Amino acid sequence: MYIHLGNDFIVKKKNIVGIFDIENTTTGKNTGHLLERATKEGKVVNVSYEMPKSFVICMENGQEKVYISQISVATLRKRAGKLTF
């Protein structure tokens, strides 16, 4: 099953490690370091140029990818169905 992250971006449900609220988590030191490192390593994909609301961490072919999305965490979790974190 696939989850639509916004615009033309989809990911496989099984690849999702976590879905996070960008406003509440980026204030934390560890999350800030994670996003900064992923950006420097070219692992961040911005799926929209609108105001970001969430980010989704995925493991694809053994590689980490972080998707920045304008879709809320609640909506993404509904799309994911019974996916638990």
N, CA, C and O atoms as CSV, one atom per row, in Angstrom:
chain,resi,resn,atom,element,x,y,z
A,1,MET,N,N,0.839,-1.171,0.000
A,1,MET,CA,C,0.000,0.000,0.000
A,1,MET,C,C,0.893,1.248,0.000
A,1,MET,O,O,1.991,1.242,0.557
A,2,TYR,N,N,0.407,2.297,-0.625
A,2,TYR,CA,C,1.136,3.549,-0.742
A,2,TYR,C,C,0.417,4.660,0.026
A,2,TYR,O,O,-0.804,4.641,0.176
A,3,ILE,N,N,1.201,5.622,0.505
A,3,ILE,CA,C,0.663,6.775,1.207
A,3,ILE,C,C,1.032,8.018,0.402
A,3,ILE,O,O,2.199,8.226,0.071
A,4,HIS,N,N,0.042,8.835,0.091
A,4,HIS,CA,C,0.269,10.076,-0.650
A,4,HIS,C,C,0.720,11.156,0.320
A,4,HIS,O,O,0.022,11.442,1.293
A,5,LEU,N,N,1.881,11.762,0.071
A,5,LEU,CA,C,2.459,12.771,0.960
A,5,LEU,C,C,2.202,14.201,0.504
A,5,LEU,O,O,2.502,15.144,1.237
A,6,GLY,N,N,1.666,14.373,-0.665
A,6,GLY,CA,C,1.430,15.699,-1.223
A,6,GLY,C,C,1.992,15.783,-2.619
A,6,GLY,O,O,2.948,15.090,-2.968
A,7,ASN,N,N,1.373,16.656,-3.424
A,7,ASN,CA,C,1.743,16.808,-4.827
A,7,ASN,C,C,1.831,15.435,-5.486
A,7,ASN,O,O,0.865,14.675,-5.423
A,8,ASP,N,N,2.934,15.098,-6.104
A,8,ASP,CA,C,3.049,13.818,-6.803
A,8,ASP,C,C,3.907,12.810,-6.054
A,8,ASP,O,O,4.458,11.897,-6.670
A,9,PHE,N,N,4.032,12.954,-4.741
A,9,PHE,CA,C,4.910,12.085,-3.966
A,9,PHE,C,C,4.117,11.043,-3.182
A,9,PHE,O,O,3.163,11.360,-2.473
A,10,ILE,N,N,4.542,9.793,-3.332
A,10,ILE,CA,C,3.977,8.690,-2.566
A,10,ILE,C,C,5.124,7.846,-2.011
A,10,ILE,O,O,6.217,7.808,-2.576
A,11,VAL,N,N,4.851,7.173,-0.900
A,11,VAL,CA,C,5.831,6.238,-0.340
A,11,VAL,C,C,5.100,4.957,0.029
A,11,VAL,O,O,3.894,4.955,0.274
A,12,LYS,N,N,5.850,3.880,0.064
A,12,LYS,CA,C,5.278,2.623,0.501
A,12,LYS,C,C,5.054,2.670,2.005
A,12,LYS,O,O,5.923,3.114,2.757
A,13,LYS,N,N,3.899,2.215,2.435
A,13,LYS,CA,C,3.545,2.214,3.852
A,13,LYS,C,C,4.575,1.461,4.686
A,13,LYS,O,O,4.895,1.875,5.800
A,14,LYS,N,N,5.088,0.373,4.159
A,14,LYS,CA,C,6.045,-0.449,4.904
A,14,LYS,C,C,7.391,0.253,5.104
A,14,LYS,O,O,8.167,-0.147,5.973
A,15,ASN,N,N,7.680,1.292,4.313
A,15,ASN,CA,C,8.944,2.017,4.427
A,15,ASN,C,C,8.916,3.125,5.470
A,15,ASN,O,O,9.964,3.670,5.817
A,16,ILE,N,N,7.730,3.467,5.978
A,16,ILE,CA,C,7.605,4.574,6.919
A,16,ILE,C,C,8.118,4.168,8.294
A,16,ILE,O,O,7.690,3.166,8.866
A,17,VAL,N,N,9.040,4.965,8.808
A,17,VAL,CA,C,9.581,4.775,10.153
A,17,VAL,C,C,8.789,5.619,11.147
A,17,VAL,O,O,8.507,5.176,12.260
A,18,GLY,N,N,8.430,6.837,10.738
A,18,GLY,CA,C,7.674,7.711,11.624
A,18,GLY,C,C,7.106,8.906,10.893
A,18,GLY,O,O,7.637,9.345,9.873
A,19,ILE,N,N,6.007,9.431,11.439
A,19,ILE,CA,C,5.366,10.647,10.937
A,19,ILE,C,C,5.366,11.634,12.092
A,19,ILE,O,O,4.898,11.317,13.185
A,20,PHE,N,N,5.896,12.841,11.848
A,20,PHE,CA,C,6.091,13.795,12.929
A,20,PHE,C,C,5.538,15.167,12.593
A,20,PHE,O,O,5.579,15.599,11.442
A,21,ASP,N,N,5.023,15.846,13.600
A,21,ASP,CA,C,4.554,17.224,13.477
A,21,ASP,C,C,5.779,18.137,13.450
A,21,ASP,O,O,6.573,18.142,14.391
A,22,ILE,N,N,5.927,18.889,12.401
A,22,ILE,CA,C,7.145,19.688,12.242
A,22,ILE,C,C,7.221,20.827,13.250
A,22,ILE,O,O,8.310,21.179,13.705
A,23,GLU,N,N,6.085,21.401,13.602
A,23,GLU,CA,C,6.092,22.533,14.532
A,23,GLU,C,C,6.478,22.109,15.945
A,23,GLU,O,O,7.234,22.809,16.619
A,24,ASN,N,N,5.968,20.979,16.390
A,24,ASN,CA,C,6.218,20.528,17.758
A,24,ASN,C,C,7.549,19.811,17.943
A,24,ASN,O,O,8.076,19.778,19.056
A,25,THR,N,N,8.096,19.245,16.895
A,25,THR,CA,C,9.306,18.440,17.068
A,25,THR,C,C,10.592,19.165,16.699
A,25,THR,O,O,11.658,18.807,17.200
A,26,THR,N,N,10.522,20.165,15.846
A,26,THR,CA,C,11.755,20.826,15.423
A,26,THR,C,C,12.338,21.723,16.502
A,26,THR,O,O,13.475,22.177,16.376
A,27,THR,N,N,11.590,21.984,17.546
A,27,THR,CA,C,12.136,22.778,18.650
A,27,THR,C,C,13.059,21.938,19.524
A,27,THR,O,O,13.867,22.485,20.275
A,28,GLY,N,N,12.949,20.625,19.434
A,28,GLY,CA,C,13.823,19.736,20.196
A,28,GLY,C,C,15.207,19.648,19.570
A,28,GLY,O,O,15.344,19.661,18.347
A,29,LYS,N,N,16.221,19.560,20.404
A,29,LYS,CA,C,17.605,19.532,19.943
A,29,LYS,C,C,17.889,18.320,19.056
A,29,LYS,O,O,18.506,18.456,17.999
A,30,ASN,N,N,17.445,17.148,19.475
A,30,ASN,CA,C,17.736,15.924,18.710
A,30,ASN,C,C,17.068,15.930,17.343
A,30,ASN,O,O,17.675,15.534,16.348
A,31,THR,N,N,15.825,16.379,17.297
A,31,THR,CA,C,15.124,16.422,16.024
A,31,THR,C,C,15.757,17.447,15.099
A,31,THR,O,O,15.897,17.211,13.899
A,32,GLY,N,N,16.137,18.580,15.659
A,32,GLY,CA,C,16.816,19.592,14.864
A,32,GLY,C,C,18.100,19.061,14.256
A,32,GLY,O,O,18.399,19.327,13.093
A,33,HIS,N,N,18.864,18.304,15.049
A,33,HIS,CA,C,20.104,17.697,14.541
A,33,HIS,C,C,19.803,16.670,13.450
A,33,HIS,O,O,20.523,16.596,12.455
A,34,LEU,N,N,18.755,15.888,13.630
A,34,LEU,CA,C,18.378,14.883,12.630
A,34,LEU,C,C,18.056,15.556,11.302
A,34,LEU,O,O,18.553,15.138,10.257
A,35,LEU,N,N,17.227,16.597,11.337
A,35,LEU,CA,C,16.847,17.277,10.101
A,35,LEU,C,C,18.039,18.002,9.466
A,35,LEU,O,O,18.175,18.029,8.243
A,36,GLU,N,N,18.889,18.579,10.295
A,36,GLU,CA,C,20.076,19.269,9.783
A,36,GLU,C,C,21.021,18.282,9.098
A,36,GLU,O,O,21.520,18.548,8.004
A,37,ARG,N,N,21.262,17.145,9.746
A,37,ARG,CA,C,22.144,16.121,9.166
A,37,ARG,C,C,21.569,15.589,7.864
A,37,ARG,O,O,22.280,15.467,6.867
A,38,ALA,N,N,20.259,15.266,7.875
A,38,ALA,CA,C,19.621,14.729,6.675
A,38,ALA,C,C,19.677,15.730,5.522
A,38,ALA,O,O,19.854,15.344,4.366
A,39,THR,N,N,19.528,17.004,5.837
A,39,THR,CA,C,19.609,18.045,4.805
A,39,THR,C,C,21.019,18.101,4.215
A,39,THR,O,O,21.178,18.143,2.996
A,40,LYS,N,N,22.041,18.102,5.074
A,40,LYS,CA,C,23.432,18.155,4.608
A,40,LYS,C,C,23.790,16.953,3.747
A,40,LYS,O,O,24.579,17.061,2.809
A,41,GLU,N,N,23.193,15.789,4.080
A,41,GLU,CA,C,23.486,14.561,3.340
A,41,GLU,C,C,22.603,14.395,2.106
A,41,GLU,O,O,22.707,13.388,1.406
A,42,GLY,N,N,21.742,15.363,1.831
A,42,GLY,CA,C,20.881,15.294,0.645
A,42,GLY,C,C,19.754,14.290,0.760
A,42,GLY,O,O,19.280,13.773,-0.251
A,43,LYS,N,N,19.319,14.009,1.967
A,43,LYS,CA,C,18.279,13.005,2.192
A,43,LYS,C,C,16.901,13.608,2.430
A,43,LYS,O,O,15.947,12.878,2.699
A,44,VAL,N,N,16.784,14.929,2.333
A,44,VAL,CA,C,15.504,15.594,2.558
A,44,VAL,C,C,14.853,15.915,1.221
A,44,VAL,O,O,15.484,16.456,0.314
A,45,VAL,N,N,13.568,15.566,1.124
A,45,VAL,CA,C,12.782,15.862,-0.064
A,45,VAL,C,C,11.616,16.732,0.370
A,45,VAL,O,O,10.783,16.303,1.168
A,46,ASN,N,N,11.550,17.948,-0.148
A,46,ASN,CA,C,10.441,18.843,0.165
A,46,ASN,C,C,9.366,18.595,-0.887
A,46,ASN,O,O,9.559,18.908,-2.062
A,47,VAL,N,N,8.240,18.036,-0.471
A,47,VAL,CA,C,7.202,17.659,-1.433
A,47,VAL,C,C,6.251,18.807,-1.742
A,47,VAL,O,O,5.353,18.655,-2.570
A,48,SER,N,N,6.430,19.949,-1.094
A,48,SER,CA,C,5.568,21.097,-1.344
A,48,SER,C,C,6.311,22.373,-0.981
A,48,SER,O,O,7.201,22.369,-0.131
A,49,TYR,N,N,5.937,23.455,-1.633
A,49,TYR,CA,C,6.523,24.749,-1.294
A,49,TYR,C,C,5.581,25.560,-0.413
A,49,TYR,O,O,5.814,26.743,-0.166
A,50,GLU,N,N,4.517,24.916,0.058
A,50,GLU,CA,C,3.621,25.547,1.015
A,50,GLU,C,C,4.220,25.400,2.410
A,50,GLU,O,O,5.259,24.762,2.579
A,51,MET,N,N,3.564,25.991,3.409
A,51,MET,CA,C,4.032,25.918,4.790
A,51,MET,C,C,4.057,24.454,5.236
A,51,MET,O,O,3.019,23.792,5.206
A,52,PRO,N,N,5.216,23.936,5.650
A,52,PRO,CA,C,5.278,22.527,6.066
A,52,PRO,C,C,4.561,22.286,7.386
A,52,PRO,O,O,4.609,23.106,8.303
A,53,LYS,N,N,3.896,21.137,7.457
A,53,LYS,CA,C,3.189,20.753,8.677
A,53,LYS,C,C,3.748,19.475,9.288
A,53,LYS,O,O,3.578,19.226,10.482
A,54,SER,N,N,4.405,18.674,8.478
A,54,SER,CA,C,4.885,17.387,8.984
A,54,SER,C,C,6.133,16.958,8.230
A,54,SER,O,O,6.476,17.494,7.176
A,55,PHE,N,N,6.798,15.966,8.818
A,55,PHE,CA,C,7.854,15.297,8.075
A,55,PHE,C,C,7.736,13.801,8.324
A,55,PHE,O,O,7.330,13.360,9.399
A,56,VAL,N,N,8.096,13.040,7.312
A,56,VAL,CA,C,7.962,11.586,7.333
A,56,VAL,C,C,9.342,11.002,7.094
A,56,VAL,O,O,10.005,11.314,6.105
A,57,ILE,N,N,9.763,10.148,8.019
A,57,ILE,CA,C,11.049,9.473,7.871
A,57,ILE,C,C,10.787,8.087,7.298
A,57,ILE,O,O,9.963,7.333,7.815
A,58,CYS,N,N,11.492,7.764,6.233
A,58,CYS,CA,C,11.335,6.466,5.571
A,58,CYS,C,C,12.702,5.814,5.388
A,58,CYS,O,O,13.730,6.488,5.319
A,59,MET,N,N,12.685,4.513,5.313
A,59,MET,CA,C,13.859,3.736,4.928
A,59,MET,C,C,13.521,3.081,3.598
A,59,MET,O,O,12.618,2.250,3.510
A,60,GLU,N,N,14.260,3.468,2.566
A,60,GLU,CA,C,14.022,2.955,1.227
A,60,GLU,C,C,15.315,2.342,0.700
A,60,GLU,O,O,16.313,3.043,0.527
A,61,ASN,N,N,15.300,1.062,0.450
A,61,ASN,CA,C,16.488,0.344,-0.035
A,61,ASN,C,C,17.681,0.558,0.897
A,61,ASN,O,O,18.810,0.740,0.442
A,62,GLY,N,N,17.420,0.535,2.200
A,62,GLY,CA,C,18.472,0.690,3.184
A,62,GLY,C,C,18.951,2.122,3.383
A,62,GLY,O,O,19.901,2.359,4.129
A,63,GLN,N,N,18.308,3.067,2.730
A,63,GLN,CA,C,18.691,4.474,2.814
A,63,GLN,C,C,17.577,5.287,3.486
A,63,GLN,O,O,16.393,5.104,3.203
A,64,GLU,N,N,17.989,6.185,4.378
A,64,GLU,CA,C,17.032,7.076,5.043
A,64,GLU,C,C,16.628,8.201,4.096
A,64,GLU,O,O,17.465,8.757,3.385
A,65,LYS,N,N,15.327,8.533,4.093
A,65,LYS,CA,C,14.806,9.694,3.358
A,65,LYS,C,C,13.855,10.407,4.289
A,65,LYS,O,O,13.096,9.771,5.021
A,66,VAL,N,N,13.894,11.736,4.264
A,66,VAL,CA,C,12.994,12.543,5.073
A,66,VAL,C,C,12.170,13.394,4.122
A,66,VAL,O,O,12.714,14.188,3.355
A,67,TYR,N,N,10.866,13.226,4.178
A,67,TYR,CA,C,9.955,13.976,3.325
A,67,TYR,C,C,9.295,15.069,4.150
A,67,TYR,O,O,8.721,14.793,5.204
A,68,ILE,N,N,9.374,16.306,3.677
A,68,ILE,CA,C,8.727,17.442,4.317
A,68,ILE,C,C,7.413,17.667,3.565
A,68,ILE,O,O,7.411,17.839,2.346
A,69,SER,N,N,6.290,17.664,4.302
A,69,SER,CA,C,4.977,17.729,3.670
A,69,SER,C,C,4.113,18.841,4.254
A,69,SER,O,O,4.266,19.216,5.416
A,70,GLN,N,N,3.206,19.362,3.436
A,70,GLN,CA,C,2.245,20.350,3.881
A,70,GLN,C,C,0.996,19.700,4.481
A,70,GLN,O,O,0.087,20.397,4.930
A,71,ILE,N,N,0.955,18.388,4.487
A,71,ILE,CA,C,-0.202,17.655,5.006
A,71,ILE,C,C,0.006,17.378,6.493
A,71,ILE,O,O,1.107,17.031,6.920
A,72,SER,N,N,-1.049,17.533,7.266
A,72,SER,CA,C,-0.951,17.363,8.717
A,72,SER,C,C,-0.674,15.910,9.096
A,72,SER,O,O,-0.950,14.981,8.338
A,73,VAL,N,N,-0.120,15.752,10.293
A,73,VAL,CA,C,0.160,14.419,10.827
A,73,VAL,C,C,-1.118,13.605,10.918
A,73,VAL,O,O,-1.125,12.427,10.562
A,74,ALA,N,N,-2.201,14.214,11.391
A,74,ALA,CA,C,-3.477,13.500,11.545
A,74,ALA,C,C,-3.955,12.939,10.206
A,74,ALA,O,O,-4.404,11.796,10.134
A,75,THR,N,N,-3.858,13.735,9.158
A,75,THR,CA,C,-4.291,13.281,7.836
A,75,THR,C,C,-3.403,12.163,7.314
A,75,THR,O,O,-3.895,11.179,6.762
A,76,LEU,N,N,-2.096,12.314,7.487
A,76,LEU,CA,C,-1.178,11.267,7.023
A,76,LEU,C,C,-1.410,9.961,7.778
A,76,LEU,O,O,-1.359,8.885,7.182
A,77,ARG,N,N,-1.662,10.043,9.075
A,77,ARG,CA,C,-1.917,8.831,9.852
A,77,ARG,C,C,-3.217,8.172,9.438
A,77,ARG,O,O,-3.308,6.945,9.417
A,78,LYS,N,N,-4.233,8.971,9.107
A,78,LYS,CA,C,-5.492,8.403,8.601
A,78,LYS,C,C,-5.248,7.670,7.288
A,78,LYS,O,O,-5.774,6.579,7.068
A,79,ARG,N,N,-4.454,8.272,6.428
A,79,ARG,CA,C,-4.131,7.633,5.153
A,79,ARG,C,C,-3.372,6.331,5.356
A,79,ARG,O,O,-3.524,5.383,4.585
A,80,ALA,N,N,-2.553,6.293,6.401
A,80,ALA,CA,C,-1.764,5.105,6.680
A,80,ALA,C,C,-2.597,4.003,7.317
A,80,ALA,O,O,-2.159,2.855,7.373
A,81,GLY,N,N,-3.785,4.331,7.796
A,81,GLY,CA,C,-4.657,3.327,8.392
A,81,GLY,C,C,-4.153,2.863,9.735
A,81,GLY,O,O,-3.971,3.668,10.648
A,82,LYS,N,N,-3.926,1.576,9.862
A,82,LYS,CA,C,-3.559,0.971,11.155
A,82,LYS,C,C,-2.065,1.015,11.441
A,82,LYS,O,O,-1.572,0.291,12.306
A,83,LEU,N,N,-1.362,1.844,10.734
A,83,LEU,CA,C,0.076,1.995,10.960
A,83,LEU,C,C,0.296,2.591,12.339
A,83,LEU,O,O,-0.287,3.624,12.668
A,84,THR,N,N,1.127,1.956,13.147
A,84,THR,CA,C,1.395,2.451,14.503
A,84,THR,C,C,2.850,2.803,14.635
A,84,THR,O,O,3.714,2.214,13.985
A,85,PHE,N,N,3.110,3.777,15.490
A,85,PHE,CA,C,4.492,4.243,15.710
A,85,PHE,C,C,4.811,4.183,17.163
A,85,PHE,O,O,5.921,4.530,17.566
